[in-house]
Amino acid sequence: MFFFLTKNKPFNHAILSDTIYKNDWIVQLDQGWSEANNTLYKGYSLGKPLEQKIDDLDFSECPGNYCIINFNNNNVSIHTDDSRAFPIAMQDNDVFNLCRLSYDKSYSIFEDAESIWVDGSIQYQNGTWLFNHHPEKNFTYSDTHPELSFDDAVDMLCDHLVQQASSLDVDGPLLCGNSSGFDSTLVRSAFDYLGIGYEMVYKNQKE
């Protein structure tokens, strides 16, 4: 779920396939976002359905994997689930969650961007982006925790993904979103590795 918000000029990248104009903001998104109540959103929430949260304008953090961008007059606020799994950064009036890739020179405009820590959210108010710290989020790290190499970490994540995919116990068919996003690609790769059949579906597919 990629986004780029700016008051200046759009960022040219293939993954940002949709452009929406909200007030004096240019909002660039990848595919799969929905809009209601002057709010853009994508993903899912556990417990209360994400669509219901949008209807209620309930932006409290809960388990899931989602992003909400709310436009209130000329103010903007960005909300995520309780364990945001993607980076967010801001620079001047620009806010985005595109990671800078060392081999892609077009990302050089992000070199001076300020990262938004996961224990808070941001909102645009009175002409500036503000960080709202959530002190109830307390992250600790033990210095006795073993350090993993990049390859070891990748192997551990792959093993976990394959284990979870192989233990699925469902009655109906398995459906995978026809998307080039990381989540869908990872799920499909696990199914392909295990030889598990699935059906590709589009976001607006009814049957």
N, CA, C and O of each residue as an XYZ file, in Angstrom:
828
protein
N       0.843     -1.183      0.000
C       0.000      0.000      0.000
C       0.883      1.239      0.000
O       1.272      1.759      1.046
N       1.181      1.687     -1.199
C       2.106      2.803     -1.365
C       1.345      4.110     -1.600
O       0.297      4.135     -2.246
N       1.907      5.191     -1.057
C       1.302      6.501     -1.265
C       2.378      7.571     -1.291
O       3.472      7.402     -0.750
N       2.035      8.673     -1.934
C       2.897      9.847     -2.002
C       1.984     11.062     -1.987
O       1.182     11.249     -2.902
N       2.102     11.898     -0.941
C       1.305     13.117     -0.803
C       2.214     14.323     -0.986
O       3.285     14.406     -0.385
N       1.779     15.246     -1.815
C       2.595     16.427     -2.053
C       1.713     17.609     -2.425
O       0.591     17.444     -2.903
N       2.243     18.798     -2.196
C       1.621     20.026     -2.688
C       2.450     20.609     -3.828
O       2.131     21.677     -4.351
N       3.489     19.921     -4.202
C       4.409     20.416     -5.219
C       4.143     19.744     -6.557
O       3.210     20.127     -7.262
N       4.938     18.761     -6.914
C       4.736     18.074     -8.185
C       4.746     16.574     -7.946
O       5.392     16.105     -7.009
N       4.039     15.808     -8.778
C       3.969     14.356     -8.583
C       5.341     13.708     -8.706
O       6.248     14.223     -9.358
N       5.452     12.551     -8.050
C       6.668     11.750     -8.148
C       6.437     10.680     -9.207
O       5.481      9.909     -9.124
N       7.306     10.639    -10.190
C       7.133      9.725    -11.313
C       7.652      8.334    -10.961
O       8.859      8.093    -10.949
N       6.714      7.416    -10.673
C       7.097      6.026    -10.395
C       5.971      5.111    -10.848
O       4.793      5.406    -10.641
N       6.345      3.999    -11.467
C       5.346      3.113    -12.079
C       4.360      2.557    -11.067
O       3.195      2.335    -11.400
N       4.811      2.325     -9.820
C       3.914      1.700     -8.853
C       2.814      2.657     -8.405
O       1.769      2.216     -7.926
N       3.038      3.967     -8.555
C       2.025      4.966     -8.188
C       1.140      5.210     -9.410
O       1.307      6.191    -10.134
N       0.203      4.298     -9.616
C      -0.578      4.283    -10.856
C      -1.822      5.153    -10.804
O      -2.375      5.487    -11.852
N      -2.280      5.532     -9.608
C      -3.496      6.327     -9.482
C      -3.171      7.691     -8.867
O      -2.380      7.781     -7.928
N      -3.781      8.742     -9.395
C      -3.589     10.087     -8.871
C      -4.939     10.701     -8.539
O      -5.857     10.699     -9.359
N      -5.047     11.231     -7.315
C      -6.278     11.855     -6.834
C      -5.940     13.252     -6.325
O      -4.901     13.452     -5.694
N      -6.809     14.210     -6.596
C      -6.597     15.578     -6.133
C      -7.596     15.866     -5.004
O      -8.810     15.830     -5.203
N      -7.054     16.153     -3.820
C      -7.881     16.454     -2.645
C      -7.480     17.831     -2.138
O      -6.363     18.032     -1.661
N      -8.421     18.789     -2.249
C      -8.114     20.168     -1.901
C      -6.894     20.598     -2.721
O      -6.933     20.516     -3.948
N      -5.831     21.045     -2.089
C      -4.643     21.412     -2.858
C      -3.552     20.349     -2.747
O      -2.373     20.635     -2.954
N      -3.954     19.129     -2.421
C      -3.017     18.016     -2.321
C      -3.067     17.161     -3.582
O      -4.130     16.941     -4.164
N      -1.901     16.690     -3.987
C      -1.794     15.664     -5.023
C      -1.516     14.351     -4.306
O      -0.505     14.217     -3.617
N      -2.401     13.395     -4.466
C      -2.278     12.104     -3.776
C      -2.041     11.027     -4.818
O      -2.893     10.784     -5.672
N      -0.890     10.385     -4.749
C      -0.558      9.294     -5.658
C      -0.587      7.977     -4.895
O      -0.062      7.873     -3.786
N      -1.204      6.984     -5.501
C      -1.436      5.707     -4.825
C      -1.135      4.551     -5.758
O      -1.152      4.702     -6.979
N      -0.861      3.398     -5.175
C      -0.846      2.195     -5.985
C      -2.279      1.685     -6.102
O      -3.198      2.323     -5.589
N      -2.483      0.586     -6.744
C      -3.833      0.077     -6.970
C      -4.425     -0.509     -5.691
O      -3.701     -0.976     -4.812
N      -5.745     -0.477     -5.604
C      -6.433     -1.172     -4.524
C      -6.975     -0.305     -3.410
O      -7.529     -0.838     -2.448
N      -6.839      1.017     -3.494
C      -7.363      1.899     -2.454
C      -8.854      2.145     -2.678
O      -9.349      2.075     -3.802
N      -9.553      2.433     -1.588
C     -10.969      2.802     -1.642
C     -11.140      4.182     -1.023
O     -10.245      4.686     -0.344
N     -12.308      4.791     -1.266
C     -12.559      6.131     -0.742
C     -13.971      6.231     -0.208
O     -14.919      5.795     -0.862
N     -14.120      6.805      0.980
C     -15.418      7.077      1.598
C     -15.201      8.101      2.704
O     -14.129      8.149      3.307
N     -16.216      8.919      2.971
C     -16.148      9.903      4.060
C     -14.898     10.781      3.976
O     -14.261     11.074      4.988
N     -14.559     11.194      2.754
C     -13.390     12.050      2.552
C     -12.116     11.382      3.070
O     -11.194     12.042      3.551
N     -12.095     10.058      2.956
C     -10.991      9.265      3.486
C     -10.568      8.222      2.464
O     -11.411      7.561      1.857
N      -9.263      8.074      2.274
C      -8.700      7.020      1.435
C      -8.191      5.911      2.350
O      -7.609      6.188      3.398
N      -8.407      4.666      1.959
C      -7.975      3.572      2.824
C      -7.691      2.315      2.012
O      -8.207      2.123      0.911
N      -6.845      1.462      2.601
C      -6.487      0.199      1.963
C      -6.048     -0.783      3.039
O      -5.409     -0.397      4.018
N      -6.394     -2.052      2.854
C      -5.964     -3.094      3.772
C      -7.126     -3.728      4.498
O      -8.250     -3.744      3.995
N      -6.857     -4.254      5.685
C      -7.882     -4.927      6.488
C      -7.575     -4.710      7.969
O      -6.425     -4.505      8.357
N      -8.619     -4.759      8.779
C      -8.459     -4.681     10.229
C      -9.156     -5.876     10.856
O     -10.168     -6.356     10.347
N      -8.610     -6.347     11.954
C      -9.189     -7.476     12.665
C     -10.119     -6.957     13.758
O      -9.830     -5.949     14.403
N     -11.224     -7.646     13.957
C     -12.225     -7.188     14.918
C     -13.257     -6.348     14.200
O     -14.225     -6.879     13.655
N     -13.062     -5.050     14.197
C     -13.958     -4.145     13.501
C     -13.529     -4.026     12.044
O     -12.391     -3.646     11.771
N     -14.425     -4.345     11.095
C     -14.042     -4.246      9.676
C     -13.572     -2.844      9.328
O     -14.073     -1.858      9.867
N     -12.614     -2.766      8.430
C     -12.036     -1.472      8.063
C     -13.086     -0.545      7.488
O     -13.074      0.653      7.771
N     -13.997     -1.078      6.682
C     -15.052     -0.238      6.110
C     -15.908      0.384      7.211
O     -16.335      1.532      7.089
N     -16.162     -0.374      8.294
C     -16.946      0.163      9.407
C     -16.168      1.245     10.140
O     -16.745      2.244     10.569
N     -14.864      1.052     10.286
C     -14.044      2.082     10.923
C     -14.106      3.383     10.129
O     -14.161      4.470     10.705
N     -14.097      3.265      8.810
C     -14.169      4.467      7.979
C     -15.535      5.135      8.127
O     -15.617      6.357      8.249
N     -16.609      4.336      8.117
C     -17.952      4.889      8.295
C     -18.065      5.634      9.618
O     -18.708      6.681      9.696
N     -17.434      5.086     10.661
C     -17.516      5.681     11.995
C     -16.442      6.748     12.228
O     -16.400      7.369     13.290
N     -15.575      6.960     11.234
C     -14.416      7.837     11.407
C     -13.638      7.454     12.661
O     -13.199      8.305     13.435
N     -13.487      6.155     12.830
C     -12.771      5.585     13.965
C     -11.349      5.272     13.513
O     -11.125      4.291     12.804
N     -10.391      6.097     13.916
C      -9.011      5.931     13.476
C      -8.123      5.347     14.568
O      -6.897      5.424     14.485
N      -8.743      4.763     15.591
C      -7.958      4.122     16.634
C      -7.196      2.932     16.053
O      -7.680      2.251     15.149
N      -6.006      2.695     16.583
C      -5.176      1.623     16.066
C      -5.679      0.268     16.563
O      -6.063      0.123     17.724
N      -5.671     -0.706     15.680
C      -6.080     -2.049     16.035
C      -5.279     -3.038     15.200
O      -4.634     -2.633     14.233
N      -5.301     -4.321     15.542
C      -4.551     -5.299     14.748
C      -5.048     -5.345     13.311
O      -6.221     -5.085     13.042
N      -4.152     -5.675     12.396
C      -4.495     -5.760     10.988
C      -3.322     -5.326     10.131
O      -2.166     -5.389     10.551
N      -3.630     -4.893      8.950
C      -2.613     -4.371      8.034
C      -3.310     -3.362      7.129
O      -3.874     -3.731      6.099
N      -3.272     -2.099      7.512
C      -4.026     -1.100      6.768
C      -3.387      0.272      6.881
O      -2.531      0.522      7.729
N      -3.831      1.145      6.002
C      -3.428      2.547      6.036
C      -4.657      3.393      5.725
O      -5.424      3.079      4.815
N      -4.837      4.460      6.483
C      -5.962      5.379      6.327
C      -5.408      6.794      6.150
O      -4.561      7.232      6.928
N      -5.883      7.500      5.134
C      -5.510      8.899      4.926
C      -6.797      9.713      4.956
O      -7.622      9.619      4.047
N      -6.960     10.504      5.999
C      -8.183     11.280      6.188
C      -7.941     12.752      5.864
O      -6.947     13.344      6.285
N      -8.877     13.328      5.102
C      -8.809     14.739      4.733
C      -9.955     15.470      5.430
O     -11.127     15.198      5.171
N      -9.602     16.402      6.317
C     -10.586     17.173      7.063
C     -10.294     18.648      6.798
O      -9.341     19.210      7.337
N     -11.140     19.275      5.947
C     -10.861     20.623      5.460
C      -9.490     20.603      4.779
O      -9.297     19.850      3.825
N      -8.541     21.410      5.244
C      -7.210     21.386      4.643
C      -6.225     20.615      5.508
O      -5.023     20.618      5.244
N      -6.731     19.960      6.533
C      -5.887     19.136      7.382
C      -5.879     17.700      6.864
O      -6.847     17.242      6.258
N      -4.785     17.003      7.107
C      -4.634     15.618      6.674
C      -4.070     14.821      7.835
O      -3.181     15.297      8.541
N      -4.575     13.617      8.040
C      -4.001     12.736      9.050
C      -3.847     11.340      8.456
O      -4.677     10.887      7.668
N      -2.768     10.673      8.851
C      -2.453      9.335      8.351
C      -2.463      8.371      9.522
O      -1.815      8.613     10.541
N      -3.193      7.285      9.379
C      -3.369      6.321     10.460
C      -3.085      4.918      9.936
O      -3.342      4.608      8.773
N      -2.550      4.074     10.822
C      -2.231      2.705     10.439
C      -2.673      1.746     11.531
O      -3.208      2.152     12.563
N      -2.438      0.468     11.279
C      -2.716     -0.540     12.302
C      -1.716     -0.397     13.447
O      -0.841      0.468     13.412
N      -1.853     -1.255     14.465
C      -1.067     -1.087     15.684
C       0.368     -1.590     15.570
O       1.138     -1.470     16.524
N       0.736     -2.145     14.436
C       2.120     -2.599     14.261
C       2.569     -2.305     12.833
O       2.992     -3.200     12.102
N       2.470     -1.053     12.457
C       2.756     -0.628     11.083
C       3.972     -1.329     10.502
O       5.066     -1.287     11.065
N       3.753     -1.982      9.351
C       4.794     -2.815      8.753
C       5.484     -2.128      7.578
O       6.164     -2.794      6.798
N       5.328     -0.837      7.435
C       5.994     -0.120      6.347
C       6.490      1.226      6.874
O       5.929      1.768      7.825
N       7.538      1.760      6.257
C       8.076      3.040      6.715
C       7.220      4.211      6.243
O       6.520      4.113      5.235
N       7.283      5.297      6.968
C       6.692      6.561      6.532
C       7.744      7.647      6.754
O       8.424      7.661      7.780
N       7.868      8.540      5.801
C       8.831      9.621      5.931
C       8.214     10.909      5.422
O       7.271     10.890      4.630
N       8.752     12.028      5.885
C       8.243     13.318      5.427
C       9.409     14.236      5.104
O      10.482     14.154      5.702
N       9.163     15.114      4.135
C      10.158     16.096      3.724
C       9.423     17.309      3.183
O       8.739     17.225      2.163
N       9.566     18.432      3.864
C       8.811     19.637      3.519
C       7.314     19.301      3.568
O       6.814     18.875      4.610
N       6.605     19.485      2.467
C       5.178     19.154      2.443
C       4.899     17.752      1.914
O       3.740     17.361      1.778
N       5.944     16.998      1.616
C       5.771     15.666      1.052
C       5.786     14.606      2.144
O       6.606     14.652      3.062
N       4.870     13.655      2.033
C       4.848     12.490      2.928
C       4.671     11.252      2.068
O       3.866     11.247      1.137
N       5.413     10.213      2.373
C       5.399      9.039      1.500
C       5.854      7.814      2.284
O       6.408      7.930      3.377
N       5.611      6.650      1.712
C       6.101      5.410      2.314
C       6.861      4.561      1.298
O       6.823      3.331      1.337
N       7.544      5.240      0.399
C       8.393      4.566     -0.570
C       9.808      4.494     -0.023
O      10.402      5.526      0.289
N      10.355      3.295      0.099
C      11.724      3.148      0.558
C      12.690      3.570     -0.543
O      12.461      3.288     -1.719
N      13.747      4.230     -0.166
C      14.751      4.616     -1.157
C      15.551      3.392     -1.568
O      16.078      2.677     -0.715
N      15.645      3.148     -2.853
C      16.417      2.042     -3.391
C      17.751      2.576     -3.899
O      17.788      3.514     -4.695
N      18.843      1.976     -3.438
C      20.164      2.513     -3.745
C      20.466      2.529     -5.240
O      21.249      3.350     -5.716
N      19.834      1.606     -5.979
C      20.134      1.542     -7.400
C      19.224      2.431     -8.236
O      19.396      2.512     -9.453
N      18.279      3.084     -7.622
C      17.314      3.906     -8.347
C      17.608      5.375     -8.055
O      17.306      5.866     -6.968
N      18.194      6.073     -9.018
C      18.595      7.461     -8.796
C      17.412      8.386     -8.575
O      17.575      9.467     -8.010
N      16.208      7.980     -9.015
C      15.044      8.849     -8.850
C      14.680      9.024     -7.381
O      13.952      9.952     -7.027
N      15.185      8.133     -6.521
C      14.867      8.235     -5.104
C      15.780      9.212     -4.372
O      15.641      9.391     -3.162
N      16.707      9.844     -5.079
C      17.645     10.736     -4.419
C      16.949     11.921     -3.767
O      17.513     12.546     -2.868
N      15.733     12.243     -4.203
C      15.001     13.359     -3.599
C      14.599     13.049     -2.165
O      14.204     13.956     -1.432
N      14.690     11.785     -1.746
C      14.268     11.396     -0.400
C      15.434     11.343      0.587
O      15.238     10.971      1.744
N      16.636     11.706      0.156
C      17.808     11.486      0.996
C      17.736     12.260      2.313
O      18.267     11.802      3.325
N      17.092     13.417      2.312
C      17.024     14.239      3.519
C      15.694     14.099      4.246
O      15.380     14.896      5.130
N      14.913     13.091      3.878
C      13.599     12.923      4.496
C      13.724     12.461      5.947
O      14.672     11.767      6.316
N      12.755     12.857      6.751
C      12.722     12.493      8.170
C      11.803     11.294      8.371
O      10.636     11.333      7.979
N      12.317     10.240      8.973
C      11.522      9.037      9.203
C      10.529      9.252     10.340
O      10.823      9.941     11.317
N       9.354      8.654     10.199
C       8.313      8.724     11.226
C       8.351      7.427     12.018
O       8.124      6.351     11.465
N       8.633      7.525     13.298
C       8.750      6.332     14.119
C       7.419      5.603     14.217
O       6.350      6.200     14.096
N       7.511      4.297     14.440
C       6.314      3.461     14.451
C       5.450      3.712     15.682
O       4.277      3.336     15.695
N       6.012      4.346     16.725
C       5.231      4.596     17.939
C       4.510      5.937     17.882
O       4.394      6.636     18.888
N       4.027      6.288     16.691
C       3.267      7.526     16.567
C       2.646      7.669     15.194
O       2.846      6.823     14.322
N       1.903      8.727     15.003
C       1.243      9.018     13.734
C       1.526     10.472     13.374
O       2.099     11.216     14.169
N       1.120     10.870     12.168
C       1.374     12.240     11.746
C       0.101     12.867     11.208
O      -0.797     12.182     10.720
N       0.047     14.200     11.312
C      -1.072     14.946     10.742
C      -0.576     16.301     10.251
O       0.364     16.880     10.797
N      -1.226     16.780      9.219
C      -0.889     18.073      8.648
C      -1.880     19.087      9.190
O      -3.086     18.970      8.974
N      -1.359     20.086      9.898
C      -2.226     21.055     10.550
C      -1.528     22.413     10.556
O      -0.346     22.521     10.883
N      -2.287     23.446     10.187
C      -1.764     24.816     10.182
C      -0.473     24.925      9.372
O       0.473     25.606      9.767
N      -0.459     24.240      8.233
C       0.648     24.402      7.308
C       1.887     23.589      7.578
O       2.922     23.832      6.957
N       1.820     22.614      8.497
C       3.008     21.812      8.777
C       2.605     20.410      9.219
O       1.508     20.201      9.739
N       3.503     19.456      9.006
C       3.287     18.087      9.462
C       3.742     17.957     10.910
O       4.833     18.400     11.269
N       2.909     17.353     11.727
C       3.194     17.185     13.151
C       3.234     15.702     13.493
O       2.433     14.917     12.985
N       4.166     15.326     14.354
C       4.283     13.947     14.828
C       3.534     13.805     16.140
O       3.780     14.560     17.081
N       2.626     12.846     16.212
C       1.874     12.576     17.436
C       2.412     11.298     18.070
O       2.170     10.194     17.582
N       3.146     11.469     19.167
C       3.727     10.309     19.832
C       2.657      9.541     20.608
O       1.792     10.135     21.251
N       2.734      8.219     20.536
C       1.821      7.361     21.287
C       2.617      6.708     22.417
O       3.203      5.643     22.216
N       2.649      7.319     23.586
C       3.506      6.814     24.671
C       3.110      5.428     25.162
O       3.903      4.750     25.815
N       1.883      5.000     24.850
C       1.469      3.665     25.292
C       2.188      2.562     24.532
O       2.159      1.400     24.935
N       2.831      2.928     23.435
C       3.621      1.952     22.672
C       5.039      1.933     23.244
O       5.811      2.875     23.063
N       5.355      0.869     23.917
C       6.654      0.765     24.562
C       7.436     -0.377     23.929
O       7.126     -1.545     24.161
N       8.440     -0.051     23.139
C       9.255     -1.058     22.471
C      10.577     -1.197     23.212
O      11.247     -0.203     23.489
N      10.946     -2.418     23.528
C      12.207     -2.679     24.202
C      13.046     -3.645     23.368
O      12.518     -4.450     22.601
N      14.339     -3.549     23.533
C      15.258     -4.425     22.816
C      16.303     -4.929     23.788
O      16.944     -4.142     24.484
N      16.477     -6.238     23.836
C      17.458     -6.833     24.727
C      18.810     -6.902     24.028
O      18.909     -7.390     22.902
N      19.854     -6.410     24.703
C      21.182     -6.453     24.085
C      21.765     -7.857     24.090
O      22.851     -8.082     23.555
N      21.047     -8.809     24.695
C      21.498    -10.203     24.665
C      20.842    -10.978     23.526
O      21.125    -12.160     23.329
N      19.962    -10.309     22.776
C      19.296    -10.987     21.663
C      20.319    -11.262     20.562
O      21.088    -10.373     20.196
N      20.333    -12.484     20.035
C      21.337    -12.800     19.000
C      21.110    -11.986     17.730
O      19.972    -11.758     17.319
N      22.192    -11.560     17.125
C      22.100    -10.824     15.872
C      22.107    -11.798     14.697
O      22.857    -12.774     14.684
N      21.261    -11.514     13.718
C      21.146    -12.365     12.540
C      21.734    -11.660     11.329
O      21.611    -10.444     11.177
N      22.370    -12.435     10.479
C      22.811    -11.882      9.204
C      21.589    -11.689      8.310
O      20.511    -12.207      8.599
N      21.765    -10.948      7.233
C      20.654    -10.728      6.308
C      20.127    -12.055      5.770
O      18.915    -12.269      5.733
N      21.021    -12.944      5.354
C      20.604    -14.228      4.787
C      19.873    -15.076      5.830
O      18.883    -15.735      5.511
N      20.359    -15.060      7.079
C      19.695    -15.829      8.133
C      18.291    -15.298      8.388
O      17.356    -16.072      8.592
N      18.146    -13.975      8.377
C      16.832    -13.372      8.611
C      15.872    -13.729      7.482
O      14.708    -14.041      7.734
N      16.355    -13.686      6.232
C      15.515    -14.047      5.093
C      15.090    -15.507      5.189
O      13.923    -15.827      4.964
N      16.029    -16.400      5.523
C      15.699    -17.825      5.657
C      14.658    -18.047      6.746
O      13.746    -18.856      6.576
N      14.786    -17.343      7.851
C      13.832    -17.495      8.945
C      12.436    -17.046      8.525
O      11.448    -17.714      8.832
N      12.352    -15.919      7.827
C      11.055    -15.426      7.370
C      10.438    -16.369      6.335
O       9.233    -16.622      6.358
N      11.269    -16.885      5.429
C      10.763    -17.815      4.411
C      10.241    -19.101      5.061
O       9.178    -19.601      4.693
N      10.987    -19.624      6.016
C      10.552    -20.843      6.707
C       9.224    -20.616      7.411
O       8.344    -21.477      7.385
N       9.082    -19.452      8.042
C       7.828    -19.146      8.743
C       6.668    -19.029      7.762
O       5.578    -19.536      8.023
N       6.901    -18.360      6.634
C       5.846    -18.193      5.637
C       5.415    -19.541      5.070
O       4.220    -19.797      4.921
N       6.368    -20.396      4.756
C       6.044    -21.721      4.210
C       5.311    -22.557      5.250
O       4.369    -23.276      4.918
N       5.735    -22.466      6.500
C       5.075    -23.222      7.564
C       3.619    -22.793      7.724
O       2.730    -23.633      7.861
N       3.382    -21.481      7.707
C       2.018    -20.993      7.860
C       1.154    -21.381      6.665
O      -0.003    -21.768      6.834
N       1.706    -21.280      5.462
C       0.945    -21.622      4.266
C       0.612    -23.110      4.219
O      -0.470    -23.494      3.775
N       1.542    -23.945      4.678
C       1.314    -25.391      4.631
C       0.316    -25.869      5.682
O      -0.210    -26.977      5.577
N       0.051    -25.041      6.694
C      -0.865    -25.441      7.764
C      -2.261    -24.873      7.583
O      -3.093    -24.994      8.482
N      -2.540    -24.253      6.433
C      -3.865    -23.709      6.192
C      -4.905    -24.831      6.159
O      -4.690    -25.874      5.542
N      -6.016    -24.604      6.824
C      -7.110    -25.581      6.845
C      -8.402    -24.833      6.548
O      -9.062    -24.328      7.456
N      -8.753    -24.767      5.279
C      -9.925    -24.008      4.848
C     -10.817    -24.895      3.995
O     -10.344    -25.821      3.336
N     -12.116    -24.601      4.014
C     -13.080    -25.383      3.235
C     -13.194    -24.870      1.810
O     -13.319    -25.656      0.871
N     -13.152    -23.558      1.645
C     -13.352    -22.974      0.325
C     -12.055    -22.866     -0.456
O     -10.998    -23.266      0.032
N     -12.130    -22.331     -1.659
C     -10.934    -22.166     -2.486
C     -10.030    -21.073     -1.926
O     -10.497    -20.172     -1.229
N      -8.755    -21.152     -2.228
C      -7.793    -20.134     -1.824
C      -7.743    -19.056     -2.900
O      -7.613    -19.359     -4.085
N      -7.847    -17.811     -2.487
C      -7.860    -16.677     -3.411
C      -6.653    -15.795     -3.155
O      -6.301    -15.531     -2.005
N      -6.026    -15.344     -4.219
C      -4.888    -14.426     -4.115
C      -5.167    -13.191     -4.956
O      -5.628    -13.288     -6.093
N      -4.883    -12.030     -4.380
C      -5.092    -10.786     -5.106
C      -4.156    -10.679     -6.296
O      -2.956    -10.931     -6.178
N      -4.709    -10.304     -7.443
C      -3.916    -10.117     -8.650
C      -3.246     -8.751     -8.567
O      -3.696     -7.781     -9.176
N      -2.177     -8.699     -7.809
C      -1.499     -7.435     -7.522
C       0.003     -7.661     -7.571
O       0.488     -8.768     -7.334
N       0.721     -6.612     -7.877
C       2.186     -6.686     -7.865
C       2.752     -6.250     -6.514
O       3.962     -6.072     -6.369
N       1.870     -6.080     -5.527
C       2.319     -5.696     -4.195
C       3.121     -6.794     -3.522
O       3.042     -7.961     -3.904
N       3.904     -6.406     -2.505
C       4.764     -7.368     -1.821
C       3.959     -8.472     -1.146
O       4.322     -9.645     -1.235
N       2.865     -8.108     -0.471
C       2.089     -9.098      0.276
C       1.564    -10.194     -0.639
O       1.751    -11.381     -0.373
N       0.906     -9.787     -1.716
C       0.320    -10.772     -2.629
C       1.398    -11.633     -3.278
O       1.227    -12.842     -3.438
N       2.500    -11.004     -3.647
C       3.583    -11.747     -4.293
C       4.184    -12.775     -3.344
O       4.483    -13.894     -3.761
N       4.364    -12.418     -2.086
C       4.910    -13.352     -1.104
C       3.980    -14.537     -0.882
O       4.425    -15.684     -0.829
N       2.678    -14.253     -0.752
C       1.721    -15.337     -0.535
C       1.710    -16.285     -1.723
O       1.734    -17.503     -1.548
N       1.674    -15.735     -2.927
C       1.668    -16.580     -4.126
C       2.948    -17.407     -4.229
O       2.909    -18.563     -4.652
N       4.079    -16.822     -3.844
C       5.342    -17.556     -3.928
C       5.345    -18.748     -2.973
O       5.879    -19.807     -3.302
N       4.749    -18.577     -1.787
C       4.673    -19.698     -0.842
C       3.779    -20.800     -1.385
O       4.124    -21.979     -1.302
N       2.629    -20.424     -1.943
C       1.731    -21.423     -2.524
C       2.400    -22.147     -3.686
O       2.287    -23.367     -3.808
N       3.097    -21.398     -4.540
C       3.780    -22.013     -5.678
C       4.856    -22.981     -5.194
O       5.010    -24.065     -5.756
N       5.599    -22.601     -4.160
C       6.662    -23.439     -3.624
C       6.103    -24.759     -3.095
O       6.716    -25.815     -3.249
N       4.926    -24.676     -2.467
C       4.313    -25.865     -1.877
C       3.421    -26.621     -2.857
O       2.922    -27.698     -2.533
N       3.216    -26.069     -4.050
C       2.342    -26.721     -5.019
C       0.874    -26.643     -4.650
O       0.088    -27.510     -5.030
N       0.493    -25.593     -3.901
C      -0.901    -25.405     -3.480
C      -1.625    -24.576     -4.537
O      -1.146    -23.515     -4.937
N      -2.768    -25.059     -4.981
C      -3.525    -24.335     -5.991
C      -4.273    -23.146     -5.412
O      -4.673    -23.169     -4.248
N      -4.465    -22.114     -6.212
C      -5.199    -20.930     -5.786
C      -5.755    -20.233     -7.010
O      -5.367    -20.514     -8.144
N      -6.672    -19.320     -6.751
C      -7.315    -18.572     -7.830
C      -6.940    -17.100     -7.717
O      -6.999    -16.519     -6.634
N      -6.557    -16.504     -8.833
C      -6.240    -15.087     -8.857
C      -7.530    -14.274     -8.980
O      -8.387    -14.584     -9.806
N      -7.660    -13.247     -8.164
C      -8.867    -12.425     -8.192
C      -8.471    -10.954     -8.262
O      -7.397    -10.558     -7.809
N      -9.355    -10.168     -8.833
C      -9.184     -8.718     -8.898
C      -9.984     -8.064     -7.788
O     -10.936     -8.649     -7.274
N      -9.597     -6.844     -7.416
C     -10.230     -6.155     -6.307
C     -11.734     -6.013     -6.494
O     -12.494     -6.211     -5.546
N     -12.176     -5.673     -7.705
C     -13.602     -5.429     -7.952
C     -14.337     -6.656     -8.477
O     -15.476     -6.560     -8.934
N     -13.680     -7.806     -8.409
C     -14.318     -9.018     -8.903
C     -15.440     -9.436     -7.974
O     -15.231     -9.500     -6.763
N     -16.609     -9.721     -8.493
C     -17.784    -10.031     -7.689
C     -17.957    -11.519     -7.450
O     -18.548    -11.907     -6.442
N     -17.473    -12.348     -8.323
C     -17.686    -13.782     -8.187
C     -16.362    -14.509     -8.022
O     -16.341    -15.733     -7.893
